[in-house]
């Protein structure tokens, strides 16, 4: 019974960590995109070459 409980805790911890990591990456990506838009609001990267 204890092994099942430990496995359940591991699964929950893993999914919480995965969710936090995913949200963190999404926020970082969104922040980078916003900053990039501030630098060049109407041109994609490399358009000014």
Helices and strands as residue ranges (DSSP letters): H 2-39
